[in-house]
Amino acid sequence: MSIISKGIVPQKKTMTSSSLLFFLSIISLLFPFISSSNSPITIPLSFLNTNPNQDFYQKLTHLASSSLARAHHIKSSQNSSISNIPLFPHSYGGYSITLPFGTPPQNMPFIMDTGSSFVWFPCTKKYQCSKCPISSQKNPTFIPRLSSSARVLGCMNPKCSFVHPKADLKSLCHDCEMRNTTNCGQVCPPYIILYGAGSTGGISLVETLNLPNKKIPDFLVGCSLFSSQQPAGIAGFGRGLSSLPSQLGAKKLSYCLVSHRFDDIPNKSSMLVLDTAYEKSKNLSYTPLLKNPVVVGRNALSEFYYVGLRKITVGGQKVKVPYQYLTPNSKGNGGTIVDSGTTFTFMNHGVFEPVMDAFVKQVKGISRAENIERLTGLRPCFNVSGHKTVSLPEMKFHFKGGSEMALPLANYFSIVGENNVICLTMVSDSRLELPTGPSIILGNYQMQNFFVEFDLKNDKFGFRNQVCK
C-alpha cells in the first residue's frame, strides 16, 4: 500500500496483514455510467461548525493551530459548460460543498480544498473516525451496496496511477502481470492520505457523480473506511489528475467566500462555479499561475496553485521581505500558494517578523495584549479598550503583472473577546522554519468577500473585491 501525502516529503507506512484483510473484507460490501452535458457546474459553498460549544478564544486558538499544522504538512510534505454548487462556511475554518454520488444519488458533504487533489467520502456503515468532533459524526456515510453504479477500481485501470502516482502499475499489479490478462480482478491497492491535521484511508471506487446539470460516470473517488480528525470528506480542487476540476475537464474554477461571521448558518452560502467551456470573466485583476521549477511528473508540489507575490505593503510602506522567500529556489523551496484548506495565512518566520514589525511600528498609542497573544498564538494583538476609534494601516499584496489585492480590514484583523482586543489573523512559527515547501500560504480568511478565479486554460489567477452572497 502506498501513501498519498499532501506534503513534499511523503511519509511512508506499511500495511499489516490484518489491516489488508480488513480492507479486502470491506470490498465485499461494494457491489454492483451516463452521458454528460457541457453545462457550467455551480456548487454551494458553506462553512462547518464542528464544536459549537467552543468559546471565542478556543475557536481562534484552534484555527491558528490548525493553520500552522496545515502549513507544516504542506511545507514538509511534497448541458451547459457551467455547474454552480453552493459553498458554505464553517467554524472549523473551512468551506464545504455537497455532492451527490451514486445511483440513486446519495448526498455527501465535502470540505473544498484547493491544496490537495484526491476526492474521498466516509464510506460504509463500518466507517470509523477517531478524534473527530461529535457533531461531525452526524455526517452521512456513503453506502456502496445501495448504488447500482458503484465499482471497485481495478488495479490495471489507468486511474489507479492517479491514486498511487509514484508507483509502477506493473509492479503494483503483480497478480495481473503473472496472469498476463487484461481482465484481471486485482483491485487497486488501498490508500492512506496524510493531511496537516489528521489522515484517512480506504479503497478507491469509480462511481457516478451527479452534478446539477450533468452526470459524470466513472469518477474516481475514495471510499474511506477510517479517518482521524477529519470533520467531513474532502473534495480536492488542486492541479492533480484526481482532482474534481481535472476529472471534469474544467477550464475555469471560481468561487466567492462568504465572511466567516456567517459560520455554520445553514442558509448562508455563496457559489462555486466549474466551467468546462470557458466563459471569459469581467473586471478581474489577474496574475499568472506559476509552476514550481522543480516539479517533474506527479509530486506534491505539482498540486499547488503558485502565484507570484512580489511585494507586501503595510500602510503604503514596502515590507522588507528577503527575495529568497518570494520565489522558489533551484530546489523548489519558497514562493506563495493559494490554499482554501488553510484558514489563517501562514508566513515563514523570515516573512512574518517584518510584516508584524510593520504593524507594531505603525499602530501608535495602543498597547500590546501579550496575554491574548500567548493564549491564542496570534500576534500582534492590541488592547483597544478605551479607544473610541482605532486607525489601522492598510495591507496589500502586490503580484506579478502589477495586480494588487487590498485586503479589507476584517480579513486581517479580528476582534477577540468582548471588543477590547484585536489580533492580526496571520500565523507563523519558528519551529516551522523548514527549508522545504512554499514560504507563504494564502488562507481562506484573507480571501473572504473576494471573488477568485483559477483560469486553468490560460494559467491565470484572477480576483476582485466583492460582497459574497
ZINORMO-V510921 format. One record per pair of residues at least 24 apart in sequence whose ideal C-beta (glycine too) atoms are under 10 Angstrom apart, sorted by the first residue. I is the first residue (numbers start at 1). J is the second residue. Records with the same first field share a line. If there is no record, write none. Layout:
BEGIN
I: J ; J
END
This chain:
BEGIN
1: 164 ; 167 ; 172 ; 189 ; 190 ; 191 ; 192 ; 201
2: 163 ; 164 ; 165 ; 166 ; 167 ; 172 ; 189 ; 190 ; 191 ; 192
3: 77 ; 164 ; 166 ; 191 ; 192 ; 193 ; 194 ; 199 ; 201
4: 77 ; 116 ; 117 ; 118 ; 120 ; 162 ; 163 ; 164 ; 165 ; 166 ; 191 ; 192 ; 193 ; 194 ; 195 ; 199 ; 200 ; 201 ; 222 ; 236 ; 240 ; 242 ; 300
5: 73 ; 76 ; 77 ; 78 ; 116 ; 192 ; 193 ; 194 ; 195 ; 199 ; 299 ; 300
6: 70 ; 73 ; 74 ; 77 ; 78 ; 113 ; 115 ; 116 ; 117 ; 118 ; 193 ; 194 ; 195 ; 196 ; 234 ; 236 ; 238 ; 300 ; 303 ; 304 ; 339 ; 341
7: 72 ; 73 ; 74 ; 75 ; 76 ; 77 ; 78 ; 194 ; 195 ; 196 ; 300 ; 301 ; 434 ; 436 ; 437
8: 73 ; 74 ; 75 ; 76 ; 77 ; 78 ; 292 ; 294 ; 299 ; 300 ; 301 ; 304 ; 332 ; 333 ; 434 ; 436 ; 437 ; 438
9: 75 ; 76 ; 77 ; 78 ; 300 ; 434 ; 436 ; 437
10: 77 ; 78 ; 166 ; 194 ; 299 ; 300
11: 73 ; 76 ; 77 ; 192 ; 194 ; 199
12: 192
13: 192 ; 194 ; 199 ; 201
15: 189 ; 190 ; 192 ; 201
19: 190 ; 192 ; 201 ; 225 ; 226
20: 189 ; 190
22: 126 ; 190 ; 225 ; 226
23: 187 ; 189 ; 190 ; 191 ; 201 ; 202 ; 203 ; 225
24: 187 ; 190 ; 203
25: 126
26: 123 ; 124 ; 126 ; 127 ; 144 ; 152 ; 190 ; 202 ; 203 ; 223 ; 225
27: 144 ; 152 ; 187 ; 190 ; 203 ; 223
28: 145 ; 152
29: 123 ; 124 ; 125 ; 126 ; 143 ; 144 ; 145 ; 150 ; 223 ; 225
30: 123 ; 124 ; 142 ; 143 ; 144 ; 145 ; 147 ; 150 ; 151 ; 152 ; 187 ; 203 ; 205 ; 207 ; 223
31: 144 ; 145 ; 146 ; 147 ; 148 ; 150 ; 151 ; 152
32: 103 ; 144 ; 145 ; 147 ; 148 ; 149 ; 150 ; 151 ; 152
33: 103 ; 149 ; 151 ; 206 ; 207 ; 208 ; 215 ; 216 ; 217 ; 218 ; 219
34: 103 ; 149 ; 208 ; 209 ; 210 ; 214 ; 215 ; 216 ; 217 ; 218
35: 79 ; 214 ; 215 ; 217
36: 79 ; 209 ; 211 ; 213 ; 214 ; 215 ; 216 ; 217 ; 248 ; 249 ; 276
37: 79 ; 80 ; 81 ; 83 ; 211 ; 213 ; 214 ; 215 ; 276
38: 79 ; 80 ; 81 ; 82 ; 213 ; 214 ; 249 ; 275 ; 276 ; 277
39: 79 ; 80 ; 81 ; 82 ; 83 ; 84 ; 211 ; 212 ; 213 ; 214 ; 274 ; 275 ; 276 ; 277
40: 79 ; 80 ; 81 ; 82 ; 83 ; 84 ; 211 ; 212 ; 213 ; 214 ; 250 ; 252 ; 273 ; 274 ; 275 ; 276 ; 277 ; 278 ; 279
41: 80 ; 81 ; 82 ; 83 ; 84 ; 85 ; 209 ; 211 ; 212 ; 213 ; 214 ; 216 ; 244 ; 245 ; 248 ; 250 ; 253 ; 272 ; 273 ; 274 ; 275 ; 276
42: 80 ; 82 ; 83 ; 84 ; 85 ; 86 ; 87 ; 211 ; 212 ; 213 ; 254 ; 255 ; 271 ; 272 ; 273 ; 274 ; 275
43: 83 ; 84 ; 85 ; 86 ; 87 ; 96 ; 97 ; 98 ; 99 ; 110 ; 112 ; 211 ; 212 ; 235 ; 244 ; 255 ; 269 ; 271 ; 272 ; 273 ; 274
44: 84 ; 85 ; 86 ; 87 ; 88 ; 95 ; 96 ; 97 ; 98 ; 212 ; 268 ; 269 ; 270 ; 271 ; 272
45: 85 ; 86 ; 87 ; 88 ; 89 ; 94 ; 95 ; 96 ; 97 ; 98 ; 112 ; 255 ; 256 ; 257 ; 258 ; 269 ; 270 ; 271 ; 272 ; 340 ; 468
46: 86 ; 87 ; 88 ; 89 ; 90 ; 94 ; 95 ; 96 ; 97 ; 98 ; 109 ; 112 ; 258 ; 262 ; 263 ; 264 ; 265 ; 266 ; 267 ; 268 ; 269 ; 270
47: 87 ; 88 ; 89 ; 90 ; 91 ; 92 ; 93 ; 94 ; 95 ; 96 ; 111 ; 257 ; 258 ; 259 ; 260 ; 261 ; 262 ; 263 ; 264 ; 265 ; 268 ; 269 ; 444
48: 88 ; 89 ; 90 ; 91 ; 92 ; 93 ; 94 ; 95 ; 96 ; 109 ; 111 ; 133 ; 135 ; 136 ; 139 ; 231 ; 232 ; 263 ; 264
49: 89 ; 90 ; 91 ; 92 ; 133 ; 135 ; 136 ; 231 ; 263 ; 264 ; 265
50: 90 ; 91 ; 92 ; 93 ; 94 ; 132 ; 133 ; 134 ; 135 ; 136 ; 137 ; 139 ; 229 ; 231 ; 232 ; 264
51: 91 ; 92 ; 133 ; 134 ; 135 ; 136 ; 231
52: 91 ; 133 ; 135 ; 263 ; 264
53: 133 ; 134 ; 135
54: 91 ; 92 ; 133
55: 417
56: 376 ; 414 ; 415 ; 416 ; 417 ; 418
57: 372 ; 375 ; 376 ; 416 ; 417 ; 421
58: 375 ; 376
59: 91 ; 92 ; 93 ; 260 ; 263 ; 376 ; 416
60: 344 ; 372 ; 375 ; 376 ; 377 ; 378 ; 381 ; 414 ; 416 ; 417 ; 423 ; 425
61: 375 ; 376 ; 377 ; 378
62: 91 ; 92 ; 93 ; 197 ; 343 ; 376 ; 377
63: 91 ; 92 ; 93 ; 94 ; 260 ; 342 ; 343 ; 344 ; 376 ; 377 ; 378 ; 414 ; 425 ; 427 ; 443 ; 445
64: 93 ; 343 ; 344 ; 346 ; 376 ; 377 ; 378 ; 379 ; 423 ; 425 ; 426 ; 427 ; 429
65: 197 ; 344 ; 376 ; 377 ; 427 ; 429
66: 92 ; 93 ; 94 ; 196 ; 197 ; 198 ; 229 ; 341 ; 342 ; 343 ; 344 ; 427
67: 93 ; 196 ; 197 ; 339 ; 341 ; 342 ; 343 ; 344 ; 345 ; 346 ; 377 ; 378 ; 425 ; 426 ; 427 ; 428 ; 429 ; 441 ; 443 ; 444 ; 445
68: 196 ; 197 ; 342 ; 344 ; 346 ; 377 ; 427 ; 428 ; 429 ; 431 ; 432
69: 195 ; 196 ; 197 ; 198 ; 229 ; 342 ; 429 ; 432
70: 94 ; 113 ; 115 ; 195 ; 196 ; 197 ; 339 ; 341 ; 342 ; 343 ; 344 ; 346 ; 427 ; 441 ; 443
71: 196 ; 339 ; 342 ; 344 ; 345 ; 346 ; 347 ; 348 ; 427 ; 428 ; 429 ; 432 ; 434 ; 437 ; 438 ; 439 ; 440 ; 441 ; 443
72: 196 ; 197 ; 346 ; 429 ; 431 ; 432 ; 434 ; 437
73: 115 ; 116 ; 194 ; 195 ; 196 ; 197 ; 198 ; 300 ; 341 ; 342 ; 437
74: 115 ; 116 ; 195 ; 196 ; 300 ; 301 ; 303 ; 304 ; 337 ; 339 ; 341 ; 342 ; 346 ; 436 ; 437 ; 438 ; 441
75: 196 ; 333 ; 346 ; 348 ; 432 ; 433 ; 434 ; 435 ; 436 ; 437 ; 438 ; 439 ; 441
76: 196 ; 432 ; 434 ; 435 ; 436 ; 437
77: 194 ; 195 ; 196 ; 300 ; 301 ; 436 ; 437
78: 166 ; 294 ; 295 ; 299 ; 300 ; 301 ; 302 ; 303 ; 332 ; 436 ; 437
79: 213 ; 214
80: 212 ; 213 ; 214 ; 275 ; 276 ; 277
81: 213 ; 214 ; 249 ; 250 ; 251 ; 252 ; 274 ; 275 ; 276 ; 277 ; 278 ; 279
82: 212 ; 213 ; 250 ; 252 ; 254 ; 273 ; 274 ; 275 ; 276 ; 277 ; 278 ; 279
83: 211 ; 212 ; 213 ; 214 ; 216 ; 248 ; 250 ; 271 ; 272 ; 273 ; 274 ; 275 ; 276
84: 211 ; 212 ; 213 ; 271 ; 272 ; 273 ; 274 ; 275
85: 110 ; 112 ; 211 ; 212 ; 235 ; 244 ; 255 ; 269 ; 271 ; 272 ; 273 ; 274
86: 212 ; 267 ; 268 ; 269 ; 270 ; 271 ; 272
87: 112 ; 255 ; 256 ; 257 ; 258 ; 269 ; 270 ; 271 ; 272 ; 273 ; 340 ; 468
88: 112 ; 258 ; 262 ; 263 ; 264 ; 265 ; 266 ; 267 ; 268 ; 269 ; 270
89: 257 ; 258 ; 259 ; 260 ; 261 ; 262 ; 263 ; 264 ; 265 ; 268 ; 269 ; 270 ; 444 ; 448 ; 468
90: 231 ; 232 ; 260 ; 262 ; 263 ; 264 ; 265
91: 133 ; 135 ; 231 ; 260 ; 263 ; 264
92: 133 ; 135 ; 136 ; 197 ; 229 ; 230 ; 231 ; 232 ; 263 ; 264 ; 343
93: 231 ; 260 ; 263 ; 341 ; 342 ; 343 ; 344 ; 443 ; 444 ; 445
94: 231 ; 232 ; 234 ; 340 ; 341 ; 342 ; 343 ; 443 ; 444
95: 255 ; 257 ; 258 ; 260 ; 263 ; 269 ; 270 ; 272 ; 340 ; 341 ; 444 ; 447
96: 139 ; 231 ; 232 ; 233 ; 234 ; 235 ; 269
97: 232 ; 235 ; 237 ; 244 ; 255 ; 269 ; 271 ; 272
98: 140 ; 232 ; 235
99: 209 ; 210 ; 211 ; 219 ; 221 ; 233 ; 235 ; 244
100: 208 ; 209 ; 210 ; 211 ; 212 ; 215
101: 142 ; 144 ; 147 ; 149 ; 150 ; 205 ; 207 ; 208 ; 209 ; 210 ; 216 ; 219 ; 221 ; 233
102: 142 ; 143 ; 144 ; 146 ; 147 ; 148 ; 149 ; 150 ; 205 ; 207 ; 208 ; 209 ; 210 ; 221
103: 146 ; 147 ; 148 ; 149 ; 150 ; 207 ; 208 ; 210 ; 215 ; 217
104: 146 ; 147 ; 148 ; 149 ; 208 ; 210
105: 147 ; 149 ; 208 ; 209 ; 210 ; 215
106: 140 ; 141 ; 142 ; 143 ; 144 ; 146 ; 147 ; 150 ; 207 ; 210
107: 140 ; 142 ; 210
108: 139 ; 140 ; 141 ; 142 ; 221 ; 232 ; 233 ; 235
109: 136 ; 139 ; 140 ; 231 ; 232 ; 233 ; 235
110: 232 ; 233 ; 234 ; 235 ; 236 ; 237 ; 244
111: 195 ; 230 ; 231 ; 232 ; 233 ; 234 ; 235 ; 236 ; 340 ; 341
112: 234 ; 235 ; 236 ; 237 ; 244 ; 255 ; 257 ; 272 ; 340 ; 341 ; 444
113: 195 ; 234 ; 235 ; 236 ; 237 ; 238 ; 243 ; 244 ; 303 ; 339 ; 340 ; 341 ; 342
114: 235 ; 236 ; 237 ; 238 ; 239 ; 243 ; 245 ; 253 ; 255 ; 303 ; 304 ; 305 ; 337 ; 338 ; 339 ; 340 ; 341 ; 342 ; 444 ; 452 ; 454
115: 195 ; 196 ; 234 ; 236 ; 237 ; 238 ; 300 ; 303 ; 304 ; 305 ; 337 ; 338 ; 339 ; 340 ; 341 ; 342 ; 438 ; 441 ; 443
116: 193 ; 195 ; 234 ; 235 ; 236 ; 237 ; 238 ; 240 ; 242 ; 243 ; 300 ; 303 ; 304 ; 339 ; 340 ; 341
117: 162 ; 165 ; 234 ; 235 ; 236 ; 237 ; 238 ; 239 ; 240 ; 241 ; 242 ; 243 ; 244 ; 245 ; 246 ; 247 ; 298 ; 300 ; 302 ; 303 ; 304
118: 162 ; 163 ; 191 ; 193 ; 200 ; 204 ; 220 ; 221 ; 222 ; 234 ; 235 ; 236 ; 238 ; 240 ; 242 ; 243 ; 244 ; 303
119: 209 ; 219 ; 220 ; 221 ; 222 ; 233 ; 234 ; 235 ; 236 ; 237 ; 242 ; 243 ; 244 ; 247
120: 191 ; 193 ; 200 ; 201 ; 202 ; 204 ; 205 ; 220 ; 221 ; 222 ; 223 ; 224 ; 227 ; 230 ; 233 ; 234 ; 235 ; 236 ; 242
121: 200 ; 202 ; 205 ; 207 ; 221 ; 222 ; 223 ; 224 ; 232 ; 233 ; 234 ; 235
122: 200 ; 202 ; 222 ; 223 ; 224 ; 225 ; 226 ; 227 ; 230 ; 232 ; 233
123: 150 ; 200 ; 202 ; 203 ; 205 ; 221 ; 222 ; 223 ; 224 ; 225 ; 226 ; 233
124: 202 ; 203 ; 223 ; 224 ; 225
126: 225 ; 226
127: 202 ; 223 ; 224 ; 225 ; 226 ; 227
128: 224 ; 225 ; 226 ; 227 ; 228
129: 198 ; 200 ; 224 ; 226 ; 227 ; 228 ; 229 ; 230 ; 231 ; 232
130: 198 ; 199 ; 226 ; 227 ; 228 ; 229 ; 230
131: 197 ; 198 ; 227 ; 228 ; 229 ; 230
132: 198 ; 227 ; 228 ; 229 ; 230 ; 231 ; 232
133: 229 ; 230 ; 231
135: 231 ; 264
136: 227 ; 229 ; 230 ; 231 ; 232
137: 231
139: 230 ; 231 ; 232 ; 233
140: 232 ; 233
141: 223 ; 224 ; 225 ; 233
142: 205 ; 207 ; 221 ; 223 ; 224 ; 233
144: 203 ; 205 ; 207 ; 223
147: 205 ; 207 ; 208
148: 208
149: 205 ; 206 ; 207 ; 208 ; 209 ; 210 ; 215 ; 217 ; 218 ; 219
150: 205 ; 206 ; 207 ; 208 ; 221 ; 223
151: 187 ; 204 ; 205 ; 206 ; 207 ; 208 ; 218
152: 185 ; 187 ; 188 ; 203 ; 204 ; 205 ; 206 ; 223
153: 187 ; 188 ; 189 ; 203 ; 204 ; 205 ; 206 ; 207 ; 218 ; 220 ; 221 ; 222 ; 223
154: 182 ; 183 ; 184 ; 185 ; 186 ; 187 ; 188 ; 204 ; 206
155: 184 ; 185 ; 186 ; 187 ; 188 ; 189 ; 204
156: 181 ; 182 ; 183 ; 184 ; 185 ; 186 ; 188
157: 187 ; 188 ; 204 ; 206 ; 218 ; 220
158: 241
159: 188 ; 204 ; 206 ; 218 ; 219 ; 220 ; 241 ; 242 ; 247
160: 186 ; 187 ; 188 ; 189 ; 204 ; 220
161: 188 ; 241 ; 242 ; 298
162: 188 ; 204 ; 220 ; 240 ; 241 ; 242 ; 243 ; 246 ; 247 ; 298
163: 188 ; 189 ; 190 ; 191 ; 193 ; 203 ; 204 ; 220 ; 222 ; 241 ; 242
164: 188 ; 189 ; 190 ; 191 ; 204 ; 298
165: 240 ; 241 ; 242 ; 297 ; 298 ; 299 ; 300 ; 302
166: 297 ; 298 ; 299
188: 220
190: 222 ; 223 ; 225
191: 222 ; 223 ; 224
192: 224 ; 226
193: 222 ; 224 ; 227 ; 230 ; 234 ; 236
194: 228
195: 227 ; 228 ; 229 ; 230 ; 234 ; 341
196: 229 ; 339 ; 341 ; 342
197: 228 ; 229 ; 230
198: 227 ; 228 ; 229 ; 230 ; 231 ; 234
199: 224 ; 226 ; 227 ; 228 ; 229 ; 230
200: 224 ; 225 ; 226 ; 227 ; 228 ; 229 ; 230 ; 233 ; 234
201: 225 ; 226 ; 227 ; 228
202: 226 ; 227
204: 242
209: 244 ; 247 ; 248
211: 244 ; 248 ; 274
214: 248 ; 276
216: 244 ; 247 ; 248 ; 249
218: 247
219: 244 ; 247 ; 248
220: 244 ; 246 ; 247
221: 247
234: 341
235: 272
236: 303 ; 341
237: 272 ; 274 ; 303 ; 305 ; 340 ; 341 ; 454
238: 300 ; 302 ; 303 ; 304 ; 305 ; 337 ; 339 ; 340 ; 341 ; 454
239: 289 ; 291 ; 295 ; 301 ; 302 ; 303 ; 304 ; 305 ; 306 ; 454 ; 456
240: 298 ; 299 ; 300 ; 302 ; 303 ; 304
241: 298 ; 302 ; 303
242: 298 ; 303
243: 303
244: 272 ; 274
245: 274 ; 275 ; 276 ; 454 ; 456
246: 456
248: 274 ; 275 ; 276
249: 274 ; 276 ; 277 ; 456
250: 274 ; 275 ; 276 ; 277 ; 278 ; 454 ; 456 ; 457
251: 275 ; 276 ; 277 ; 278 ; 279 ; 454 ; 455 ; 456 ; 457 ; 458
252: 276 ; 277 ; 278 ; 279 ; 280 ; 281 ; 453 ; 454 ; 455 ; 456 ; 457 ; 458 ; 460 ; 462
253: 305 ; 452 ; 453 ; 454 ; 455 ; 456
254: 281 ; 284 ; 451 ; 452 ; 453 ; 454 ; 455 ; 462 ; 463
255: 340 ; 444 ; 447 ; 450 ; 451 ; 452 ; 453 ; 454 ; 468
256: 447 ; 448 ; 449 ; 450 ; 451 ; 452 ; 453 ; 463 ; 464 ; 466 ; 467 ; 468 ; 469
257: 340 ; 411 ; 444 ; 445 ; 446 ; 447 ; 448 ; 449 ; 450 ; 451 ; 452 ; 468
258: 448 ; 449 ; 467 ; 468 ; 469
259: 408 ; 410 ; 411 ; 445 ; 448 ; 449 ; 467 ; 468
260: 343 ; 410 ; 411 ; 414 ; 425 ; 444 ; 445 ; 448
261: 410 ; 414 ; 448
262: 448 ; 468
268: 468 ; 469
269: 468 ; 469
270: 449 ; 451 ; 466 ; 467 ; 468 ; 469
271: 451 ; 468 ; 469
272: 340
273: 451 ; 453
274: 456
275: 453 ; 455 ; 456 ; 457
278: 455 ; 456 ; 457 ; 458
280: 455 ; 458
281: 451 ; 453 ; 455 ; 462 ; 464
282: 464
283: 451 ; 462 ; 464 ; 466
284: 403 ; 451 ; 452 ; 453 ; 455 ; 460 ; 461 ; 462 ; 463 ; 464
285: 399 ; 401 ; 402 ; 403 ; 404 ; 405 ; 461 ; 462 ; 463 ; 464 ; 465
286: 399 ; 400 ; 401 ; 402 ; 403 ; 453 ; 455 ; 458 ; 460 ; 461 ; 462 ; 463
287: 397 ; 398 ; 399 ; 400 ; 401 ; 402 ; 403 ; 404 ; 405 ; 460 ; 461 ; 462 ; 463
288: 399 ; 400 ; 401 ; 403 ; 455 ; 458 ; 459 ; 460 ; 461
289: 338 ; 454 ; 455 ; 456 ; 458 ; 459 ; 460 ; 461 ; 462
290: 327 ; 328 ; 335 ; 336 ; 337 ; 400 ; 459 ; 461
291: 328 ; 459
292: 328 ; 331 ; 332 ; 333 ; 334 ; 335 ; 337 ; 437 ; 438
293: 327 ; 328 ; 329 ; 330 ; 331 ; 332 ; 335
294: 328 ; 329 ; 330 ; 331 ; 332 ; 333
295: 328 ; 332
296: 332
299: 332
300: 437
301: 328 ; 332 ; 333 ; 335 ; 337 ; 436 ; 437 ; 438
303: 337
304: 335 ; 336 ; 337 ; 338 ; 339 ; 437 ; 438 ; 441
305: 336 ; 337 ; 338 ; 339 ; 340 ; 442 ; 452 ; 454 ; 456 ; 459 ; 461
306: 335 ; 336 ; 337 ; 338 ; 438 ; 461
307: 335 ; 336 ; 337 ; 338 ; 397 ; 399 ; 400 ; 401 ; 403 ; 405 ; 440 ; 442 ; 460 ; 461 ; 463
308: 335 ; 336 ; 398 ; 399 ; 400 ; 401 ; 403 ; 461
309: 335 ; 336 ; 337 ; 338 ; 351 ; 397 ; 398 ; 399 ; 400 ; 405 ; 438 ; 439 ; 440 ; 442
310: 336 ; 397 ; 398 ; 399 ; 400 ; 401 ; 402 ; 403
311: 396 ; 397 ; 398 ; 399 ; 400 ; 404
312: 347 ; 351 ; 354 ; 355 ; 358 ; 395 ; 396 ; 397 ; 398 ; 440
313: 358 ; 393 ; 394 ; 395 ; 396 ; 397 ; 398 ; 404 ; 406
314: 354 ; 355 ; 356 ; 357 ; 358 ; 359 ; 361 ; 362 ; 363 ; 392 ; 393 ; 394 ; 395 ; 396 ; 412
315: 358 ; 359 ; 361 ; 362 ; 363 ; 391 ; 392 ; 393 ; 394 ; 395 ; 396
316: 362 ; 393 ; 394 ; 396
317: 358 ; 361 ; 362 ; 393
318: 354 ; 358 ; 396 ; 398
319: 351 ; 353 ; 354 ; 355 ; 356 ; 357 ; 358 ; 359 ; 395
320: 354 ; 355 ; 357 ; 358
321: 347 ; 348 ; 350 ; 351 ; 352 ; 353 ; 354 ; 355 ; 439 ; 440
322: 348 ; 350 ; 351 ; 354 ; 439
324: 348 ; 350 ; 351 ; 439
325: 349 ; 350 ; 351 ; 352 ; 438 ; 439 ; 440
326: 351 ; 400 ; 439 ; 440
327: 400 ; 439
328: 437 ; 438 ; 439
329: 435
331: 435 ; 436
332: 436 ; 437 ; 438
333: 434 ; 435 ; 436 ; 437 ; 438 ; 439
334: 435 ; 436 ; 437 ; 438 ; 439 ; 440
335: 437 ; 438 ; 439 ; 440
336: 397 ; 399 ; 438 ; 439 ; 440 ; 441 ; 442
337: 437 ; 438 ; 439 ; 440 ; 441 ; 442
338: 438 ; 440 ; 441 ; 442 ; 443 ; 444 ; 446 ; 447 ; 452 ; 454 ; 461 ; 463
339: 438 ; 441 ; 442 ; 443 ; 444 ; 447
340: 442 ; 443 ; 444 ; 447 ; 452
341: 441 ; 443 ; 444
342: 427 ; 441 ; 442 ; 443 ; 444 ; 445 ; 446
343: 425 ; 427 ; 443 ; 444 ; 445 ; 446
344: 377 ; 378 ; 412 ; 414 ; 424 ; 425 ; 426 ; 427 ; 428 ; 441 ; 443 ; 444 ; 445 ; 446
345: 397 ; 407 ; 411 ; 412 ; 424 ; 425 ; 426 ; 427 ; 428 ; 440 ; 441 ; 442 ; 443 ; 444 ; 445 ; 446 ; 447
346: 426 ; 427 ; 428 ; 429 ; 432 ; 438 ; 439 ; 440 ; 441 ; 442 ; 443
347: 426 ; 427 ; 428 ; 429 ; 432 ; 439 ; 440 ; 441 ; 442
348: 428 ; 429 ; 430 ; 432 ; 433 ; 434 ; 435 ; 437 ; 438 ; 439 ; 440 ; 441
349: 428 ; 429 ; 430 ; 431 ; 432 ; 433 ; 439
350: 428 ; 430 ; 433 ; 439
351: 426 ; 428 ; 439 ; 440
352: 379 ; 424 ; 426 ; 427 ; 428 ; 429 ; 430 ; 439 ; 440
353: 428 ; 430
355: 395 ; 412 ; 424 ; 426 ; 428
356: 380 ; 424 ; 426 ; 428
358: 393 ; 395
359: 392 ; 393 ; 395 ; 412 ; 413 ; 424 ; 426
360: 424
361: 393
362: 391 ; 392 ; 393
363: 390 ; 391 ; 392 ; 393 ; 413 ; 422 ; 424
364: 391
365: 390 ; 391
366: 390 ; 391 ; 392 ; 422
368: 421
369: 416 ; 417 ; 420 ; 421 ; 422 ; 423
371: 421
372: 416 ; 417 ; 420 ; 421 ; 422 ; 423
373: 416 ; 421 ; 423 ; 424
375: 416 ; 417 ; 421 ; 423
376: 414 ; 416 ; 417 ; 421 ; 423 ; 425 ; 427
377: 423 ; 427 ; 428 ; 429
378: 413 ; 414 ; 416 ; 421 ; 422 ; 423 ; 424 ; 425 ; 426 ; 427
379: 423 ; 424 ; 426 ; 427 ; 428
380: 413 ; 422 ; 423 ; 424
381: 413 ; 414 ; 416 ; 417 ; 421 ; 422 ; 423 ; 424
382: 413 ; 416 ; 420 ; 421 ; 422 ; 423 ; 424
383: 417 ; 420 ; 421 ; 422
384: 415 ; 419 ; 420 ; 421 ; 422
385: 417 ; 418 ; 419 ; 420 ; 421
386: 420
387: 420
390: 422
392: 422 ; 424
395: 424 ; 426 ; 446
397: 440 ; 442 ; 446 ; 463
399: 461 ; 463
400: 461
401: 460 ; 461
403: 460 ; 461 ; 462 ; 463
404: 463
405: 442 ; 446 ; 447 ; 450 ; 452 ; 463 ; 464 ; 465
406: 465
407: 445 ; 446 ; 447 ; 448 ; 449 ; 450 ; 465
408: 446 ; 448 ; 449 ; 450 ; 465 ; 467
410: 445 ; 448 ; 449
411: 444 ; 445 ; 446 ; 447 ; 448 ; 449 ; 450 ; 465
412: 445 ; 446
414: 445
END
